[in-house]
Amino acid sequence: MTQILFYHLNNQSLGKVLHRLLERSLERDWRVAIQCKTRSRLDALDTYLWTFSDESFLPHAAEGSMVEEATFHPIWLTIKDDNLNNAHIRFLIDNAEPPDMRNYERCVFMFEGSDLEAVSGAHIQWKALKCQNHELIYWQQNGRNWIKKTSLSRQD
């Protein structure tokens, strides 16, 4: 069964948190798909992953780039629900509409607490997935720490 996680960001940027999660995914030899809702977010994330650090490198490619084959890339950025690089884990950014999650070991919904539309969308996804009897895990940022919760409530 696919493990489904929700990451509620309050104190760190999406890029910083995603960077750490991507590194951990690659350490597990997992291939990654990152699905953004908009092309502008995909482009910004693509640029960020190329420039965030001089000491670290996350090999990736983005849909619409000069790349011929997504299958060669351990991290693939897309706005579509396809799985061109046979990813083990899928990150969904900014309320991107999830694909069939049974094709992944893990799906991760990431949303920023300051974005009320994203928070509302996360609540809708949580309820829908809970009704489908998925095991859901919710992580909320509290200062520098992450708190694991059993539900995503309207107060979060």
N, C-alpha and C positions, 0 to 999 in steps of 0.2 A: 504494500500500500504506500502511496506517495505521502511523504511527510510535508505538511503545509505550515509555513511560518509567516508571521506578520511582524515586521519591524517598524515600530512607531518612533520616528526620529524627533527629538526635541532639542538637543544641544550640539549635535555635530551635523555636518553637511552630509548629504546623500553620498557624494563622491568619496568622502573619507571613510564612511562606514562600509560602503560597497567595496572599496579597495581592499579592506581587510577580509571581507567575506570572499572576495574573488581569490585572494592569495590562499586562503584556507581550502577553497574548492580545488584549486590547482594542486595543492599539496596532497589531496586525496586522489589525484589523477582523474578528477571529474572534468568533463567538458561542460561549458557554460553557455547558456543563451540569456541575453538580457533584452527584455522587451519593453520598449518605451511607448508611450501613448502618442507622442508627436515627433515629427522629424527634427524639430528644433532641439528637443531634449536629447534625442539620439546624437545629433551633431555635437552638442555641448559635452555630453558624456564621452564621446569618442575623443574629442580634444583633451578633455581632462585626463583620460587614461593614458594619453601619450605624453602629457606634460607634468603630471602631479609630483614626480620625484626623479631626481637624477640617479638615485641609488637603486631603484626598483623598476622592473619592467613587467608589464602584463601583456603578453602576446594576444592581440585581438584584431578583429576586422569588423567593419560595419557594412550593413546593407547599403548598396548604392555606391560603394567605394570602387576602386579599380580592381578589387579582388575578383578573381575568376571563380574560385571554389571555396565556399564556406566550410566545406568538410575538412579543410586543412587547418582550421583555426580553433584553438582551445576555447576562445571566448568570441562569441558572435553577437553583435548588437543589431537589433531589428525592430521594426514597428509592426511586423506581421506575426501571426501565431504559428509559423512553421518551425521546424527543428532541423535546419539544414546541416548543422554540425554534429548531430546526434548527441545533444547535450544530456547530461545526467541531472543537472539542476537548472532551473529557470527562475530568473529574477524578473518581477513585474513592477515597473516603475510608473508612478503617477496614474494609477487606476487603469493601466493597460488591461484590456480584456483577456482573461486567461484562456489558453488552449486546453485541450484535453490533458488533464494533469496526470493521467495514468501512465503517460509515456516518460515520466521523470521520477527520479528517486526523491527529489525535493523540489518544492516550489516556494518561492519567497516573495511575499508582497512587501514592498517598502514604500512608506509614505511619511511625509513631513508633517509634524503636528501643527505647524503654522498655516498649512494649506487646508482650509476647511472643506473644500471639495474633495481632496484626497482622503481626509479622515472620514467623511461621509461615505465615500466609495469603499473604503476599507470595511466599514460597518456592514454595508450591503453584501460585500463578498463574504465576510465572516458568517453572516446569517445564512446565506445560500449554501455555503460549504458545510456548515454545521448541520443543516437539514439533510445533507447528503451523507451524513455520518462519517465525515472525514475527521481524522485526528488533527486538531489545530493547536498551534503553540503561538503565544503572543508575547513579544518582547517589547517593553517600553523603556525608553531612555529616561533616566532620572539622574540629572547631573552627569557625572562621569560613569555612572554604573548603569547596568541593564537589569531590569526586574522582569522575571518570568511570571506571567499571569495566565490564568486559565480561561479568561474571557476578555473580550473587547467590549467594554460597556460605553454608553453614551457620555459618561463623565471623563473618559480617557482622552 
